[in-house]
Amino acid sequence: MAYLLALVAAALFGVGASVQQRVAAEAPDESVLHLSLLWYLVRQPLWLVGVATALIGNLFAGSALGMGGVALVQPLLVARLIFALPLAARWNRRSLHRREWLGAVAVIAGLAAFMVAGRPSPGENGVDSDGSVPRWLLTGGTVAAITAGLVLIARRLRPNSEAPVLGAGAGMLFALQSGLTSMAVSRFGRDGLLALLTTWPTYAVVGTAVAGTLLAQSAYKLAPLPASYPPLAATEPLAGIAIGLSLLGGTLVVTPAAVAVQALGLAVMTVGVFVLASSSLVTGAHHTTGRPTPDDATVEAHQEERRSGS
């Protein structure tokens, strides 16, 4: 049953992401990394359908994780790429070639190898205790610093290269959001609604969710799904494991053989992301958005305009 629930969740995640990217691609160019992008999107009914689809996927994913655990379910959830990429390509009247399929399979297989070898346990310690606050602040600050660094790097890249970096940043924030949500739910179950509304984790969840959504939708705006989505789908579970290890008493197998397989899995996954990000579906993005590919001068002018406007 856990397999079935995870596959249903993966399908819903993939469809939801495809719908969101389709709408975000039509947003005004100047809205990238600005809250005006979210204001534009929340007024688009189709985008709201995509968000609702992903939220339903979260329900199925939660049920699957409760039955099967992280190591079993998470690789299946990354199969969302198998559902998202063909749908996005068909909507854009393109077809996936062997290169794109191999890239998607490499991302999934790489993460699966990491999970199977590491057998990560998310842990349960320190989810909601007074002593956990400094650790949460340290972890949140680390994630924020890494994400800010990714954004700074992304702003100096071409749009098609910027999208994967922003997607990775969104994955980092969504992983932190999941950990904070666990803390907020724990507080609600222990002390009730008033405690939930008067403690910091609730508002940290909201802030992290908004920031992560802004980065993800900006990535969707800048490049087709093969470039913007795989880094998010791969980074989120890996960052979640790291947060589980640092905060929740999680464990990871670290024998020499296991570490070697984990390193190989990460390498394969990285290659898969690169293959997808450099595919013709991405480098030929003008076919999917209806806009010409900008030349170097236009790209530089666009980047300078965004820096001066931020």
Secondary structure, 3 states (H helix, E strand, C coil): CHHHHHHHHHHHHHHHHHHHHHHHCCCCHHHCCCHHHHHHHHCCHHHHHHHHHHHHHHHHHHHHHHHHCHHHHHHHHCCHHHHHHHHHHHHCCCCCCHHHHHHHHHHHHHHHHHHHHHCCECCCCCCCCHHHHHHHHHHHHHHHHHHHHHHHHHCCCCHHHHHHHHHHHHHHHHHHHHHHHHHHHHHHHHHCHHHHHCCHHHHHHHHHHHHHHHHHHHHHHHCCHHHHHHHHHHHHHHHHHHHHHHHCCCECCCCHHHHHHHHHHHHHHHHHHHHHHCCHHHHCCHHHHCCCCCCHHHHHHHHHHHHHHC
